[in-house]
Amino acid sequence: MIETSGFDRARTISLDFDGVLSTLVLGRAWEKARDRKQPVPVITPLVHGIKTFAANLTEGFRKPFPQTEEVLRLMRSSGRALYLLTSRRDERIAAAERWLSRYGLDDIFDRTFFNTAGEDADRFKARTVGAQAIDVHIDDDAETLSHLAGRFPDKLFVHMNCYRRTSPAAENIVVVHSWAEVAGIFSLGNAPADQKENANPA
């Protein structure tokens, strides 16, 4: 079992959306946000339309991971602040907001951070984590977590690895495979019954 005192002291936790709150469609990682390119007349609106259609189509297939709401509400009741920090942009922002509302999670977060400027995903998250008093960030993207862990060695990170992919290696990254394990590392009372103490340091 890892040392969890740092997680016990954490007061502000940020969470990614895709692969953390919401399942992925067919387990497929979504296209990662990169810096915006110069718009191309005709082509850019067409691509935007296709992406809007795809976002609306796949939204209905996404579900919360088991025990997501239960653990998030335990975090809130323990006095922690929760931030949604996702590099979703454009039409994917509205899709995420509809999804949160559909599953009754729209009142969970104290603040939400969407990538409205269309920055590179890792740069956007690093800028936000650096500017906010965030103690722990939970994400499913190994590349993003490696970037953040190196930039912020004084903060803690959780790799939500529900799809059992390769995890990043760093002293300040912990790997979990379920929301029950998240409850365990934060020592939440009344944690889900199937909680397993098998979170591992990366």
C-alpha positions in Angstrom: 0.0 0.0 0.0 1.4 3.4 -0.9 1.8 6.3 1.5 -1.4 8.3 1.4 -0.8 11.1 3.8 -0.3 13.6 0.9 -3.8 12.6 -0.4 -5.3 12.9 3.0 -4.1 16.5 3.2 -5.2 17.4 -0.4 -8.0 20.0 -0.3 -8.4 20.8 -4.0 -8.7 18.0 -6.6 -9.0 18.5 -10.4 -10.3 15.8 -12.7 -10.2 15.2 -16.4 -13.5 14.3 -18.2 -12.9 11.6 -20.8 -11.6 8.3 -19.3 -12.0 9.6 -15.8 -15.7 10.6 -15.3 -17.0 9.3 -18.7 -16.2 6.0 -20.3 -14.7 6.0 -23.7 -16.6 4.8 -26.7 -15.3 1.3 -27.4 -12.4 2.1 -25.1 -11.0 4.4 -27.8 -8.9 7.3 -26.7 -10.3 10.6 -28.1 -8.3 12.9 -30.3 -6.0 14.9 -28.1 -6.2 18.7 -28.4 -3.3 20.3 -30.1 -2.6 24.0 -30.9 -5.1 25.4 -33.4 -4.1 25.7 -37.0 -5.0 28.5 -39.4 -8.6 27.9 -40.6 -9.0 26.9 -44.2 -12.1 28.3 -46.0 -14.7 25.6 -46.7 -12.6 22.8 -45.2 -12.6 24.1 -41.6 -16.4 24.5 -41.4 -16.8 21.1 -42.9 -14.5 19.4 -40.4 -16.2 21.4 -37.6 -19.6 20.1 -38.7 -18.4 16.5 -38.9 -16.9 16.8 -35.3 -20.1 18.2 -34.0 -22.1 15.4 -35.5 -19.7 12.8 -34.1 -19.8 14.4 -30.6 -23.6 14.3 -30.6 -23.6 10.7 -31.9 -21.1 9.3 -29.4 -22.4 11.2 -26.4 -25.2 8.8 -25.8 -22.8 5.8 -25.6 -20.7 7.3 -22.8 -21.6 6.3 -19.2 -20.1 7.2 -15.9 -17.6 4.7 -14.5 -19.0 2.6 -11.7 -19.2 4.5 -8.3 -18.1 7.8 -9.9 -20.9 9.9 -8.3 -20.7 8.1 -5.0 -17.0 8.8 -4.6 -17.2 12.4 -5.9 -19.9 13.1 -3.4 -17.8 11.6 -0.6 -15.0 13.9 -1.6 -17.3 16.9 -1.5 -18.7 15.9 1.9 -15.2 15.6 3.3 -14.7 19.3 2.6 -12.6 19.0 -0.6 -13.1 21.4 -3.6 -13.5 19.6 -7.0 -12.5 21.2 -10.3 -13.3 19.8 -13.7 -10.2 20.3 -15.9 -10.5 19.0 -19.4 -8.9 20.0 -22.7 -12.2 19.6 -24.5 -13.0 22.5 -26.8 -15.5 23.7 -29.3 -18.6 21.5 -29.7 -17.2 19.0 -27.2 -17.7 21.5 -24.3 -21.5 21.6 -24.8 -21.5 17.8 -25.2 -19.7 17.4 -21.8 -22.1 19.8 -20.1 -25.1 17.9 -21.4 -23.5 14.7 -20.2 -22.9 16.0 -16.7 -26.5 17.2 -16.5 -27.9 13.9 -17.8 -26.1 12.0 -15.1 -26.7 14.5 -12.2 -23.1 15.5 -11.9 -23.5 19.2 -12.9 -23.6 20.3 -9.3 -20.4 18.4 -8.3 -17.8 20.9 -9.4 -16.8 24.1 -7.7 -15.1 25.3 -10.9 -14.9 24.0 -14.5 -12.0 24.6 -16.9 -12.5 24.0 -20.6 -9.9 24.6 -23.3 -11.8 27.4 -24.9 -8.7 29.0 -26.4 -7.8 25.7 -28.2 -4.4 25.3 -26.7 -2.3 22.2 -26.8 -3.8 19.9 -24.1 -0.7 19.5 -22.0 0.1 23.2 -22.1 -3.5 24.1 -21.2 -3.6 21.7 -18.2 -0.1 22.8 -17.0 -1.1 26.4 -17.2 -4.3 25.8 -15.2 -2.7 23.5 -12.6 0.1 26.1 -12.1 -2.4 29.0 -11.8 -4.8 27.3 -9.4 -4.3 26.0 -5.9 -4.7 22.4 -7.1 -3.2 19.7 -4.8 -4.1 16.6 -6.9 -5.0 16.1 -10.6 -6.7 12.9 -11.8 -6.3 12.1 -15.5 -6.3 9.0 -17.8 -3.7 10.4 -20.3 -0.2 9.0 -19.5 1.5 11.7 -21.7 -0.3 14.5 -19.9 0.5 13.1 -16.5 4.2 12.7 -17.3 4.3 16.3 -18.4 2.5 17.6 -15.3 4.4 15.4 -12.8 7.7 16.8 -14.2 6.5 20.4 -14.1 5.0 20.2 -10.6 7.0 17.8 -8.4 5.3 19.2 -5.3 1.8 18.1 -6.5 0.3 14.7 -6.6 -1.2 13.0 -9.7 -3.5 10.0 -10.2 -3.5 7.9 -13.3 -7.1 6.6 -13.7 -6.1 3.6 -15.7 -9.5 1.8 -16.2 -8.5 0.5 -19.6 -5.2 -1.0 -18.3 -2.9 0.9 -20.5 0.8 1.7 -19.9 1.1 4.0 -16.9 3.7 6.8 -16.6 6.5 6.4 -14.1 7.1 9.1 -11.5 7.3 9.4 -7.7 4.3 11.7 -7.6 2.0 9.6 -9.8 -0.3 6.9 -8.3 -2.1 4.4 -10.6 -5.6 3.3 -9.9 -8.0 1.1 -11.9 -11.4 2.1 -10.5 -13.2 4.8 -8.5 -13.2 2.4 -5.5 -9.4 2.7 -5.5 -9.7 6.5 -5.7 -11.8 6.4 -2.5 -9.1 4.3 -0.9 -6.2 6.6 -1.6 -8.1 9.6 -0.2 -9.2 7.6 2.9 -12.8 8.5 2.4 -15.2 7.2 5.0 -18.1 4.9 3.9 -16.1 4.1 0.7 -17.7 1.7 -1.8 -18.0 -1.9 -0.6 -15.8 -3.4 -3.3 -12.9 -1.0 -2.5 -9.5 -2.7 -3.0 -6.3 -1.3 -1.6 -4.3 -2.0 -4.7 -3.5 1.5 -5.9 0.1 1.4 -7.0 2.8 4.1 -7.3 3.7 4.6 -11.0 
